[in-house]
Structure formats: C-alpha cells, structure tokens
C-alpha cells in the first residue's frame, strides 16, 4: 500500500531527443488518469535520449566526469511547470467510460 500522503513522480520515457509539444499532451492525459484514480503526483517528467551522449565504453551508460559534468544516455526535463490540461479536456469519451467503470 501507498504510504499516507505520499505523492509520486510521473516519468514518461520517449525515444525522441528533445521534448515535443504533443508529448506534453501525453503527460497531461496520464496526469488526468492518475488524478481520477486518486493518485497524487509530485512532479511530471519527460525523459528522452541524450543526443550529446558519448559512450565511454565498459558498459557505462551514465558517468559523472571529473569536471562534474554528466554524460548519460538519457536526459530529463521536469514539465510540471507546464499547466496541465483542464480535467477531462484531453480524455476521449471511451476512456472516460473506462475510468468510470474502474472507479
């Protein structure tokens, strides 16, 4: 069970190399589904491929370099600052019906 008062991070993983507008809609829809299920979200994050990543070898896909810079296969952006869509604005009628049945 979820600890009382706990909130979660929603992390949407994409295969693109930067955040795209339609992906913000994807996160907004998922946020609405979590809200309808009574699951509180602490933040919403889009994770994507870091196009500047240089594989250092040895099976290492994430490193912190001596200068403190990071080299990782994935990058992430907290998109919580983007206003979420109005409740129900992006959810189609069949999905609303499914949510009503589940809850």
MARMARBA-795120 format. One record per residue: x negated, y negated, z negated of N, C-alpha, C in turn; residue number from 1; residue in three letters. Coordinates in steps of 0.02 Angstrom, whole numbers. Layout:
REM residues N
<n_u X	n_v Y	n_w Z	ca_u X	ca_v Y	ca_w Z	c_u X	c_v Y	c_w Z	k NUM	r ALA>;
...
REM end
This chain:
REM residues 103
<n_u -41	n_v 60	n_w 0	ca_u 0	ca_v 0	ca_w 0	c_u -43	c_v -63	c_w 0	k 1	r UNK>;
<n_u -15	n_v -116	n_w 25	ca_u -49	ca_v -181	ca_w 29	c_u -49	c_v -212	c_w -40	k 2	r UNK>;
<n_u -107	n_v -238	n_w -60	ca_u -110	ca_v -273	ca_w -124	c_u -63	c_v -334	c_w -123	k 3	r UNK>;
<n_u -29	n_v -346	n_w -178	ca_u 19	ca_v -402	ca_w -183	c_u -16	c_v -467	c_w -165	k 4	r UNK>;
<n_u 15	n_v -505	n_w -120	ca_u -12	ca_v -570	ca_w -100	c_u -67	c_v -567	c_w -48	k 5	r UNK>;
<n_u -85	n_v -507	n_w -25	ca_u -140	ca_v -501	ca_w 24	c_u -117	c_v -524	c_w 92	k 6	r UNK>;
<n_u -161	n_v -558	n_w 127	ca_u -149	ca_v -579	ca_w 196	c_u -204	c_v -547	c_w 239	k 7	r UNK>;
<n_u -189	n_v -540	n_w 303	ca_u -234	ca_v -505	ca_w 348	c_u -258	c_v -550	c_w 404	k 8	r UNK>;
<n_u -315	n_v -529	n_w 434	ca_u -340	ca_v -561	ca_w 495	c_u -313	c_v -522	c_w 554	k 9	r UNK>;
<n_u -283	n_v -557	n_w 601	ca_u -262	ca_v -526	ca_w 665	c_u -319	c_v -538	c_w 713	k 10	r UNK>;
<n_u -351	n_v -484	n_w 737	ca_u -406	ca_v -490	ca_w 784	c_u -385	c_v -456	c_w 850	k 11	r UNK>;
<n_u -377	n_v -497	n_w 900	ca_u -358	ca_v -475	ca_w 967	c_u -423	c_v -469	c_w 1007	k 12	r UNK>;
<n_u -439	n_v -409	n_w 1031	ca_u -501	ca_v -397	ca_w 1068	c_u -485	c_v -397	c_w 1143	k 13	r UNK>;
<n_u -522	n_v -437	n_w 1180	ca_u -512	ca_v -444	ca_w 1252	c_u -576	c_v -426	c_w 1289	k 14	r UNK>;
<n_u -568	n_v -408	n_w 1353	ca_u -627	ca_v -390	ca_w 1394	c_u -652	c_v -450	c_w 1434	k 15	r UNK>;
<n_u -626	n_v -509	n_w 1423	ca_u -649	ca_v -569	ca_w 1458	c_u -710	c_v -598	c_w 1422	k 16	r UNK>;
<n_u -738	n_v -650	n_w 1452	ca_u -798	ca_v -681	ca_w 1423	c_u -784	c_v -749	c_w 1391	k 17	r UNK>;
<n_u -721	n_v -767	n_w 1386	ca_u -701	ca_v -829	ca_w 1351	c_u -626	c_v -826	c_w 1337	k 18	r UNK>;
<n_u -603	n_v -870	n_w 1295	ca_u -532	ca_v -873	ca_w 1278	c_u -493	c_v -903	c_w 1336	k 19	r UNK>;
<n_u -438	n_v -870	n_w 1354	ca_u -394	ca_v -894	ca_w 1408	c_u -326	c_v -912	c_w 1379	k 20	r UNK>;
<n_u -292	n_v -959	n_w 1412	ca_u -227	ca_v -982	ca_w 1386	c_u -177	c_v -926	c_w 1374	k 21	r UNK>;
<n_u -172	n_v -879	n_w 1421	ca_u -123	ca_v -826	ca_w 1414	c_u -138	c_v -781	c_w 1354	k 22	r UNK>;
<n_u -202	n_v -778	n_w 1335	ca_u -221	ca_v -738	ca_w 1277	c_u -195	c_v -769	c_w 1212	k 23	r UNK>;
<n_u -189	n_v -836	n_w 1212	ca_u -160	ca_v -870	ca_w 1154	c_u -87	c_v -850	c_w 1147	k 24	r UNK>;
<n_u -52	n_v -841	n_w 1204	ca_u 17	ca_v -817	ca_w 1202	c_u 20	c_v -746	c_w 1175	k 25	r UNK>;
<n_u -28	n_v -703	n_w 1195	ca_u -31	ca_v -635	ca_w 1169	c_u -35	c_v -636	c_w 1092	k 26	r UNK>;
<n_u -79	n_v -677	n_w 1066	ca_u -88	ca_v -682	ca_w 994	c_u -25	c_v -710	c_w 961	k 27	r UNK>;
<n_u 7	n_v -758	n_w 994	ca_u 69	ca_v -787	ca_w 966	c_u 123	c_v -733	c_w 961	k 28	r UNK>;
<n_u 129	n_v -692	n_w 1012	ca_u 179	ca_v -638	ca_w 1011	c_u 164	c_v -589	c_w 954	k 29	r UNK>;
<n_u 101	n_v -569	n_w 949	ca_u 83	ca_v -522	ca_w 895	c_u 94	c_v -554	c_w 827	k 30	r UNK>;
<n_u 81	n_v -618	n_w 821	ca_u 92	ca_v -653	ca_w 757	c_u 166	c_v -651	c_w 738	k 31	r UNK>;
<n_u 210	n_v -660	n_w 788	ca_u 282	ca_v -657	ca_w 775	c_u 303	c_v -587	c_w 753	k 32	r UNK>;
<n_u 272	n_v -536	n_w 783	ca_u 289	ca_v -467	ca_w 764	c_u 268	c_v -454	c_w 692	k 33	r UNK>;
<n_u 208	n_v -476	n_w 674	ca_u 185	ca_v -468	ca_w 605	c_u 231	c_v -505	c_w 557	k 34	r UNK>;
<n_u 250	n_v -566	n_w 575	ca_u 295	ca_v -606	ca_w 532	c_u 361	c_v -571	c_w 523	k 35	r UNK>;
<n_u 388	n_v -543	n_w 578	ca_u 453	ca_v -508	ca_w 575	c_u 448	c_v -446	c_w 531	k 36	r UNK>;
<n_u 388	n_v -416	n_w 527	ca_u 378	ca_v -357	ca_w 486	c_u 359	c_v -375	c_w 414	k 37	r UNK>;
<n_u 355	n_v -441	n_w 400	ca_u 339	ca_v -463	ca_w 332	c_u 265	c_v -458	c_w 315	k 38	r UNK>;
<n_u 222	n_v -456	n_w 365	ca_u 150	ca_v -451	ca_w 353	c_u 119	c_v -520	c_w 361	k 39	r UNK>;
<n_u 93	n_v -549	n_w 306	ca_u 64	ca_v -616	ca_w 310	c_u -5	c_v -614	c_w 344	k 40	r UNK>;
<n_u -18	n_v -665	n_w 385	ca_u -82	ca_v -670	ca_w 418	c_u -122	c_v -728	c_w 389	k 41	r UNK>;
<n_u -186	n_v -714	n_w 376	ca_u -232	ca_v -765	ca_w 350	c_u -259	c_v -806	c_w 409	k 42	r UNK>;
<n_u -279	n_v -772	n_w 462	ca_u -303	ca_v -808	ca_w 521	c_u -294	c_v -764	c_w 583	k 43	r UNK>;
<n_u -297	n_v -797	n_w 641	ca_u -289	ca_v -763	ca_w 705	c_u -353	c_v -774	c_w 745	k 44	r UNK>;
<n_u -383	n_v -719	n_w 769	ca_u -448	ca_v -721	ca_w 802	c_u -445	c_v -686	c_w 869	k 45	r UNK>;
<n_u -475	n_v -717	n_w 920	ca_u -485	ca_v -684	ca_w 984	c_u -559	c_v -665	c_w 989	k 46	r UNK>;
<n_u -570	n_v -600	n_w 1001	ca_u -638	ca_v -575	ca_w 1009	c_u -648	c_v -558	c_w 1082	k 47	r UNK>;
<n_u -705	n_v -575	n_w 1111	ca_u -717	ca_v -566	ca_w 1182	c_u -791	c_v -549	c_w 1194	k 48	r UNK>;
<n_u -807	n_v -531	n_w 1256	ca_u -875	ca_v -512	ca_w 1274	c_u -919	c_v -574	c_w 1275	k 49	r UNK>;
<n_u -977	n_v -570	n_w 1243	ca_u -1025	ca_v -625	ca_w 1243	c_u -1067	c_v -619	c_w 1306	k 50	r UNK>;
<n_u -1055	n_v -663	n_w 1355	ca_u -1091	ca_v -659	ca_w 1419	c_u -1164	c_v -678	c_w 1413	k 51	r UNK>;
<n_u -1184	n_v -708	n_w 1357	ca_u -1254	ca_v -726	ca_w 1346	c_u -1293	c_v -670	c_w 1311	k 52	r UNK>;
<n_u -1259	n_v -615	n_w 1294	ca_u -1291	ca_v -560	ca_w 1258	c_u -1348	c_v -531	c_w 1299	k 53	r UNK>;
<n_u -1405	n_v -520	n_w 1266	ca_u -1462	ca_v -486	ca_w 1296	c_u -1477	c_v -425	c_w 1254	k 54	r UNK>;
<n_u -1471	n_v -367	n_w 1284	ca_u -1481	ca_v -304	ca_w 1247	c_u -1555	c_v -299	c_w 1227	k 55	r UNK>;
<n_u -1568	n_v -296	n_w 1161	ca_u -1637	ca_v -292	ca_w 1138	c_u -1666	c_v -222	c_w 1138	k 56	r UNK>;
<n_u -1624	n_v -172	n_w 1152	ca_u -1647	ca_v -103	ca_w 1151	c_u -1637	c_v -70	c_w 1084	k 57	r UNK>;
<n_u -1652	n_v -6	n_w 1082	ca_u -1649	ca_v 31	ca_w 1019	c_u -1579	c_v 41	c_w 991	k 58	r UNK>;
<n_u -1529	n_v 35	n_w 1033	ca_u -1460	ca_v 45	ca_w 1009	c_u -1432	c_v -13	c_w 969	k 59	r UNK>;
<n_u -1466	n_v -70	n_w 972	ca_u -1445	ca_v -129	ca_w 934	c_u -1400	c_v -173	c_w 977	k 60	r UNK>;
<n_u -1337	n_v -180	n_w 956	ca_u -1290	ca_v -222	ca_w 993	c_u -1273	c_v -286	c_w 954	k 61	r UNK>;
<n_u -1307	n_v -297	n_w 899	ca_u -1298	ca_v -359	ca_w 861	c_u -1361	c_v -370	c_w 820	k 62	r UNK>;
<n_u -1391	n_v -429	n_w 829	ca_u -1451	ca_v -444	ca_w 792	c_u -1450	c_v -516	c_w 770	k 63	r UNK>;
<n_u -1486	n_v -529	n_w 715	ca_u -1499	ca_v -597	ca_w 693	c_u -1573	c_v -608	c_w 706	k 64	r UNK>;
<n_u -1588	n_v -656	n_w 749	ca_u -1657	ca_v -669	ca_w 768	c_u -1693	c_v -707	c_w 712	k 65	r UNK>;
<n_u -1760	n_v -706	n_w 714	ca_u -1799	ca_v -741	ca_w 662	c_u -1780	c_v -815	c_w 654	k 66	r UNK>;
<n_u -1757	n_v -847	n_w 708	ca_u -1738	ca_v -918	ca_w 702	c_u -1667	c_v -927	c_w 675	k 67	r UNK>;
<n_u -1633	n_v -871	n_w 659	ca_u -1566	ca_v -875	ca_w 630	c_u -1510	c_v -870	c_w 682	k 68	r UNK>;
<n_u -1528	n_v -874	n_w 746	ca_u -1476	ca_v -868	ca_w 798	c_u -1453	c_v -796	c_w 803	k 69	r UNK>;
<n_u -1394	n_v -788	n_w 828	ca_u -1364	ca_v -721	ca_w 833	c_u -1360	c_v -700	c_w 906	k 70	r UNK>;
<n_u -1371	n_v -636	n_w 916	ca_u -1365	ca_v -606	ca_w 982	c_u -1321	c_v -545	c_w 974	k 71	r UNK>;
<n_u -1259	n_v -550	n_w 996	ca_u -1213	ca_v -494	ca_w 988	c_u -1173	c_v -483	c_w 1051	k 72	r UNK>;
<n_u -1151	n_v -421	n_w 1060	ca_u -1111	ca_v -403	ca_w 1118	c_u -1044	c_v -440	c_w 1118	k 73	r UNK>;
<n_u -1018	n_v -454	n_w 1058	ca_u -953	ca_v -487	ca_w 1054	c_u -961	c_v -557	c_w 1023	k 74	r UNK>;
<n_u -918	n_v -601	n_w 1046	ca_u -911	ca_v -668	ca_w 1017	c_u -838	c_v -672	c_w 993	k 75	r UNK>;
<n_u -824	n_v -718	n_w 950	ca_u -756	ca_v -725	ca_w 924	c_u -739	c_v -799	c_w 914	k 76	r UNK>;
<n_u -675	n_v -814	n_w 921	ca_u -651	ca_v -882	ca_w 909	c_u -589	c_v -878	c_w 866	k 77	r UNK>;
<n_u -590	n_v -915	n_w 811	ca_u -531	ca_v -921	ca_w 769	c_u -481	c_v -966	c_w 805	k 78	r UNK>;
<n_u -424	n_v -938	n_w 824	ca_u -374	ca_v -976	ca_w 861	c_u -316	c_v -996	c_w 816	k 79	r UNK>;
<n_u -326	n_v -991	n_w 751	ca_u -273	ca_v -1009	ca_w 704	c_u -253	c_v -1082	c_w 710	k 80	r UNK>;
<n_u -299	n_v -1123	n_w 733	ca_u -285	ca_v -1195	ca_w 740	c_u -235	c_v -1208	c_w 796	k 81	r UNK>;
<n_u -228	n_v -1162	n_w 843	ca_u -179	ca_v -1170	ca_w 896	c_u -110	c_v -1159	c_w 865	k 82	r UNK>;
<n_u -65	n_v -1204	n_w 877	ca_u 1	ca_v -1195	ca_w 846	c_u 35	c_v -1132	c_w 872	k 83	r UNK>;
<n_u 62	n_v -1092	n_w 827	ca_u 98	ca_v -1032	ca_w 850	c_u 163	c_v -1053	c_w 885	k 84	r UNK>;
<n_u 186	n_v -1010	n_w 927	ca_u 249	ca_v -1024	ca_w 961	c_u 306	c_v -1023	c_w 910	k 85	r UNK>;
<n_u 360	n_v -1056	n_w 927	ca_u 419	ca_v -1054	ca_w 885	c_u 441	c_v -981	c_w 876	k 86	r UNK>;
<n_u 463	n_v -963	n_w 817	ca_u 484	ca_v -893	ca_w 806	c_u 534	c_v -871	c_w 859	k 87	r UNK>;
<n_u 517	n_v -816	n_w 891	ca_u 561	ca_v -787	ca_w 941	c_u 555	c_v -817	c_w 1010	k 88	r UNK>;
<n_u 517	n_v -870	n_w 1018	ca_u 513	ca_v -904	ca_w 1082	c_u 481	c_v -862	c_w 1137	k 89	r UNK>;
<n_u 433	n_v -820	n_w 1118	ca_u 397	ca_v -780	ca_w 1168	c_u 419	c_v -707	c_w 1169	k 90	r UNK>;
<n_u 461	n_v -687	n_w 1124	ca_u 481	ca_v -617	ca_w 1120	c_u 543	c_v -607	c_w 1163	k 91	r UNK>;
<n_u 538	n_v -559	n_w 1209	ca_u 594	ca_v -546	ca_w 1254	c_u 650	c_v -508	c_w 1216	k 92	r UNK>;
<n_u 708	n_v -508	n_w 1244	ca_u 766	ca_v -476	ca_w 1211	c_u 756	c_v -403	c_w 1194	k 93	r UNK>;
<n_u 728	n_v -361	n_w 1240	ca_u 718	ca_v -291	ca_w 1220	c_u 672	c_v -283	c_w 1159	k 94	r UNK>;
<n_u 620	n_v -326	n_w 1155	ca_u 575	ca_v -322	ca_w 1098	c_u 610	c_v -345	c_w 1034	k 95	r UNK>;
<n_u 652	n_v -397	n_w 1039	ca_u 690	ca_v -419	ca_w 981	c_u 735	c_v -363	c_w 956	k 96	r UNK>;
<n_u 767	n_v -328	n_w 1003	ca_u 810	ca_v -272	ca_w 984	c_u 771	c_v -217	c_w 949	k 97	r UNK>;
<n_u 711	n_v -203	n_w 974	ca_u 670	ca_v -151	ca_w 943	c_u 649	c_v -171	c_w 872	k 98	r UNK>;
<n_u 632	n_v -235	n_w 863	ca_u 614	ca_v -259	ca_w 796	c_u 674	c_v -253	c_w 749	k 99	r UNK>;
<n_u 733	n_v -272	n_w 774	ca_u 794	ca_v -267	ca_w 732	c_u 807	c_v -195	c_w 711	k 100	r UNK>;
<n_u 796	n_v -148	n_w 756	ca_u 807	ca_v -77	ca_w 741	c_u 757	c_v -53	c_w 688	k 101	r UNK>;
<n_u 694	n_v -75	n_w 695	ca_u 641	ca_v -52	ca_w 649	c_u 650	c_v -81	c_w 580	k 102	r UNK>;
<n_u 678	n_v -142	n_w 576	ca_u 681	ca_v -176	ca_w 512	c_u 752	c_v -195	c_w 496	k 103	r UNK>;
REM end
